[in-house]
């Protein structure tokens, strides 16, 4: 049961909060000032402190600062009708999960309590330098159930359940169109909160959903720079060989890491040698890092990294891991035994995808070809290319 300490010098308001939270199953203590609150903490630890700002000689920020040093695991919420911008900043820097502006509704109070309780499973604060896609992948890999609010000119919302995106909305849009509009934003702010009752407007799996939407965004951006050839039979799939040939010299002058540059060169050679090949990439299965890639179509680095994440899911995803655990248990193989999945072949609307583990199952090479490639020949050509790539993998 979550325990809450209510600290407020207004006896009637404090009593109302105590009754309201008790009726909803919380274990509630109360105090009228900072000194009484510290006495309560001397008797027992508490999960959450809900404190008013103005409490007399010592205020709510003094209490938050004291608890920060004495009760690290306790989450705090500041209440006030008079908090200044400086109060907000100080409380946040001291670790306050939420600042509630009086008067607030019972729903706002319960949402703040839920957010504070949710913080018990991780850190709280602000992070810069991560893209929205980075955050979505992080929550996907952690299998989190969480709601994200994305702030820009028009606020957007993304809901995730057990690591899968189940709903998005932005303006009048909902579902996948809304998520695409949110992902198209160049910058903005992101805040998280516990996942509440949410409709399901998105049903596709995380990897295929993000891969497809980022491909659409990437193609829209490139189309805006100039029309694609109407007679290109692979334009709908996003492949434009002539455009790549025009741009490859300038694109590939960018300096990259020495090892990755060599793997890029090897992937380029594979695409050149294999009939109908349009892309080749290598992914480290221990880290999910994209070690090297060459595309006939100049996709963005973000899209390439999503492809790497999708490949990682195919060979090391949680459900794959569960299957391997069950097989090991059935065959009485040690828990740290070898991985079972070594080759995967997939067919999409316009392409064949061949993937094979290399470097003793520590990495995977993936080859994408047009559909006029013979499947058996595609596998043969991929395996013939492994000696060119494998020695370069760390």
C-alpha positions in Angstrom: 0.0 0.0 0.0 1.4 3.4 -1.0 2.0 5.7 2.0 1.4 9.5 1.8 2.3 12.3 4.2 0.1 15.4 3.8 1.7 18.6 5.1 -0.4 21.7 5.3 -1.1 24.3 8.0 -4.7 24.7 6.9 -6.4 22.1 9.1 -9.6 21.9 7.1 -7.9 21.5 3.8 -5.4 19.0 5.2 -8.3 17.0 6.6 -10.1 17.0 3.3 -7.0 15.6 1.5 -6.4 13.0 4.2 -10.0 11.7 3.9 -9.9 11.8 0.1 -6.7 9.8 -0.2 -7.7 7.3 2.6 -11.0 6.6 0.8 -8.9 5.6 -2.3 -6.8 3.1 -0.5 -3.7 5.1 0.5 -2.1 4.9 3.9 -2.1 8.5 5.0 -0.2 10.5 7.7 -0.6 14.2 8.3 1.5 17.1 9.7 0.9 20.9 9.9 4.5 22.1 9.5 8.0 21.1 8.7 9.0 20.1 12.2 6.0 17.8 12.6 6.7 16.2 9.2 10.3 15.4 10.3 9.0 13.9 13.5 6.7 11.6 11.4 9.7 10.6 9.3 11.6 9.8 12.5 8.9 7.2 13.3 8.7 5.6 9.8 9.6 6.1 6.2 6.9 7.2 3.7 6.6 6.8 0.0 5.2 10.2 -1.0 5.1 13.7 0.6 2.4 16.1 -0.4 3.4 19.5 1.0 2.2 23.0 0.8 4.7 25.8 0.0 3.8 28.2 2.8 4.1 26.6 6.2 5.5 29.3 8.4 9.1 29.9 9.3 10.2 26.9 7.3 8.4 26.3 4.0 7.7 23.3 1.8 10.9 23.8 -0.2 12.8 23.5 3.1 11.0 20.3 3.8 11.8 18.9 0.3 15.5 19.8 0.7 15.6 18.1 4.1 14.0 14.9 2.8 16.3 14.9 -0.1 19.2 14.3 2.2 17.4 12.1 4.8 14.9 10.0 2.8 16.3 9.6 -0.7 13.5 7.1 -1.8 10.7 9.5 -0.8 9.0 11.3 -3.7 7.7 14.8 -3.1 4.8 16.9 -4.5 4.6 20.7 -3.9 1.3 22.4 -3.6 0.8 26.2 -3.8 -1.5 29.0 -5.0 1.4 31.5 -4.9 4.5 29.6 -6.2 6.8 31.8 -8.3 8.9 30.7 -11.3 11.9 30.5 -8.9 9.9 28.2 -6.5 9.1 26.0 -9.5 12.7 25.8 -10.5 14.0 25.2 -7.0 11.5 22.5 -6.2 12.2 20.7 -9.5 15.9 20.9 -8.9 15.4 19.3 -5.5 13.6 16.4 -7.0 9.9 17.4 -6.7 7.9 15.1 -9.0 5.0 17.6 -9.5 4.0 21.1 -8.6 0.2 21.3 -8.0 -1.4 24.7 -8.4 -4.2 25.4 -5.9 -7.0 25.0 -6.4 -6.7 21.6 -8.0 -9.3 18.9 -8.8 -9.4 15.4 -7.2 -8.4 14.0 -10.6 -5.3 16.2 -10.7 -4.3 15.2 -7.2 -4.7 11.4 -8.0 -2.7 11.9 -11.2 0.1 13.6 -9.3 0.1 10.8 -6.7 0.2 8.2 -9.4 3.1 9.9 -11.2 5.0 10.1 -7.9 4.4 6.4 -7.2 5.5 5.5 -10.7 8.8 7.3 -10.1 9.7 4.6 -7.5 10.8 2.4 -10.4 13.4 4.8 -11.9 15.0 8.2 -12.0 13.1 11.5 -12.4 14.3 14.7 -14.0 14.9 16.2 -17.4 17.1 14.9 -20.2 18.3 16.7 -23.3 20.1 15.4 -26.4 17.7 12.5 -27.0 15.4 12.4 -30.0 11.7 11.3 -29.6 12.6 8.1 -31.5 15.4 7.4 -29.0 12.9 7.7 -26.1 10.3 5.5 -27.8 12.9 2.8 -28.4 14.1 3.1 -24.8 10.5 2.6 -23.4 9.9 -0.2 -26.0 13.0 -2.1 -24.9 12.0 -1.6 -21.2 8.5 -2.8 -22.0 7.1 0.3 -20.2 3.4 1.3 -20.0 3.6 5.1 -20.1 2.0 8.2 -21.6 4.1 10.8 -23.4 3.1 14.4 -24.0 5.0 16.0 -26.8 4.9 19.8 -26.7 5.3 22.0 -29.8 2.9 24.4 -31.6 0.2 21.7 -31.3 0.5 19.2 -28.4 0.7 15.6 -29.2 0.1 12.5 -27.1 1.6 9.0 -27.4 0.5 6.0 -25.3 2.6 2.9 -24.8 1.5 -0.4 -23.2 4.1 -3.0 -22.4 6.5 -1.3 -24.8 4.1 -1.2 -27.7 2.6 2.0 -29.1 -1.2 1.7 -28.8 -2.5 5.2 -29.3 -1.4 8.7 -30.6 -3.2 12.0 -31.1 -2.3 15.4 -32.4 -4.8 18.1 -33.1 -7.7 16.4 -35.0 -5.6 13.4 -35.9 -5.5 10.1 -34.1 -3.8 6.7 -34.6 -1.0 6.3 -37.1 -1.5 9.7 -38.9 -1.1 11.4 -35.6 2.0 9.5 -34.7 3.5 10.3 -38.1 2.7 14.0 -37.6 4.4 13.9 -34.1 7.5 12.1 -35.5 7.8 14.7 -38.2 8.4 17.5 -35.7 12.1 18.7 -35.7 12.2 19.5 -32.0 10.0 20.0 -28.9 9.6 19.0 -25.3 8.6 15.6 -23.9 7.0 14.8 -20.6 5.8 11.4 -19.3 3.1 10.3 -17.0 1.4 7.0 -15.9 -0.7 5.3 -18.5 -4.4 5.8 -17.8 -7.5 4.5 -19.6 -6.6 4.8 -23.3 -8.3 3.8 -26.6 -6.3 1.5 -28.9 -6.0 3.2 -32.3 -2.7 1.5 -33.3 -2.3 -2.2 -33.6 0.9 -2.8 -35.5 4.1 -4.0 -33.8 6.5 -1.3 -32.6 9.4 -2.1 -35.0 7.3 -2.4 -38.2 5.2 0.7 -37.2 8.2 3.0 -36.6 10.1 1.6 -39.6 7.2 2.3 -41.9 6.3 5.7 -40.6 9.9 6.9 -40.7 10.2 5.6 -44.2 7.1 7.6 -45.2 8.5 10.8 -43.5 11.9 10.3 -45.2 10.4 9.8 -48.6 8.1 12.8 -48.1 11.1 15.0 -47.3 13.0 13.8 -50.3 10.0 14.2 -52.6 9.7 17.8 -51.4 13.3 18.4 -52.7 12.3 17.2 -56.2 9.8 14.9 -58.0 10.7 11.2 -58.3 10.7 9.6 -61.8 7.2 8.4 -62.7 8.7 5.5 -64.7 10.7 4.1 -61.8 9.0 0.7 -60.9 10.7 0.8 -57.4 9.7 4.4 -56.5 6.9 3.1 -54.4 9.3 1.1 -52.4 11.6 4.1 -51.8 14.5 2.9 -54.0 16.0 5.4 -56.5 19.3 4.1 -58.0 19.9 7.1 -60.3 19.4 9.5 -57.4 21.9 7.6 -55.3 24.5 7.6 -58.1 24.2 11.3 -58.5 24.6 11.9 -54.7 26.9 9.1 -53.6 30.2 10.9 -54.0 29.2 13.8 -51.8 27.3 11.6 -49.3 30.2 9.3 -48.7 32.9 11.9 -48.2 31.7 12.3 -44.6 34.2 11.0 -42.1 33.2 8.0 -40.1 34.9 5.7 -37.7 37.7 3.6 -39.2 36.1 0.2 -38.6 32.6 1.2 -39.5 33.9 2.9 -42.7 35.5 -0.4 -43.8 32.3 -2.3 -43.1 30.3 0.4 -45.1 32.7 -0.2 -48.0 32.3 -4.0 -47.7 28.5 -3.6 -47.7 28.8 -1.4 -50.8 30.8 -4.1 -52.5 28.2 -6.7 -51.6 25.4 -4.6 -53.1 27.5 -4.1 -56.2 28.2 -7.8 -56.6 24.8 -9.3 -55.8 22.2 -9.3 -58.6 19.2 -7.1 -57.7 20.7 -6.0 -54.4 19.4 -2.7 -53.0 20.9 -2.7 -49.5 23.3 -4.5 -47.2 23.9 -3.9 -43.5 25.6 -5.4 -40.4 24.2 -5.2 -36.9 26.0 -6.1 -33.6 23.6 -8.4 -31.7 25.2 -7.7 -28.3 24.6 -4.0 -28.5 22.1 -3.4 -31.3 24.6 -1.0 -32.9 24.6 -0.5 -36.6 28.2 -1.4 -37.6 27.9 -0.6 -41.3 25.3 -0.2 -44.1 25.0 0.7 -47.7 21.7 1.6 -49.3 20.9 2.3 -53.0 18.5 4.9 -51.7 20.2 7.5 -49.4 18.0 6.9 -46.3 18.6 9.0 -43.1 20.8 7.7 -40.3 17.7 7.6 -38.0 15.9 5.3 -40.4 18.9 3.1 -40.8 19.1 2.8 -37.0 15.5 1.8 -36.8 16.2 -1.0 -39.3 19.0 -2.1 -37.0 16.6 -2.1 -34.0 14.1 -4.2 -36.0 16.8 -6.7 -36.9 17.8 -6.8 -33.3 14.2 -7.7 -32.4 14.2 -10.5 -34.9 17.2 -12.3 -33.4 17.3 -11.1 -29.8 13.7 -9.8 -29.0 12.1 -10.8 -25.7 9.8 -13.4 -27.3 12.7 -14.9 -29.1 14.6 -15.1 -25.8 11.6 -16.8 -24.2 11.5 -19.5 -26.9 15.3 -20.1 -26.5 14.8 -20.4 -22.7 12.1 -23.0 -23.2 14.1 -25.0 -25.7 17.2 -24.9 -23.4 15.0 -26.1 -20.4 13.5 -28.9 -22.6 16.9 -30.1 -23.8 18.6 -29.5 -20.4 21.1 -27.0 -21.9 22.8 -24.5 -19.7 21.0 -21.1 -19.4 23.9 -19.3 -21.1 23.9 -21.7 -24.1 24.1 -20.6 -27.8 21.4 -18.7 -29.5 19.2 -20.8 -31.8 18.1 -18.4 -34.6 20.7 -18.1 -37.3 18.9 -17.3 -40.5 15.7 -15.4 -41.4 14.1 -14.8 -44.7 11.3 -12.3 -45.1 9.2 -11.0 -48.1 7.8 -7.5 -48.2 5.7 -6.0 -51.0 8.6 -5.0 -53.1 11.7 -6.8 -51.7 13.3 -10.0 -50.3 15.2 -9.7 -47.0 17.9 -12.2 -46.2 19.5 -12.2 -42.7 22.2 -14.5 -41.4 24.2 -14.5 -38.1 28.0 -14.2 -38.4 31.0 -13.9 -36.0 29.7 -16.8 -33.9 26.2 -15.4 -33.6 27.5 -12.0 -32.3 26.4 -10.1 -35.4 24.0 -10.4 -38.3 24.4 -9.4 -42.0 21.2 -8.5 -43.8 20.8 -8.3 -47.6 17.8 -6.7 -49.3 17.1 -7.4 -52.9 14.4 -6.7 -55.5 11.8 -9.4 -56.0 13.2 -10.4 -59.3 16.1 -12.0 -57.4 15.9 -15.8 -57.2 15.6 -16.8 -53.5 18.0 -19.6 -53.6 20.5 -17.5 -55.5 20.0 -14.7 -53.0 21.0 -16.9 -50.1 24.0 -18.3 -52.1 25.2 -14.8 -52.9 24.8 -13.6 -49.3 26.8 -16.6 -48.0 29.5 -16.0 -50.6 29.8 -12.4 -49.4 30.3 -13.3 -45.7 34.1 -13.8 -46.0 34.3 -10.2 -47.3 32.4 -8.7 -44.3 33.0 -11.0 -41.3 36.7 -10.3 -40.8 35.9 -6.6 -40.4 33.4 -7.1 -37.6 34.9 -6.4 -34.1 
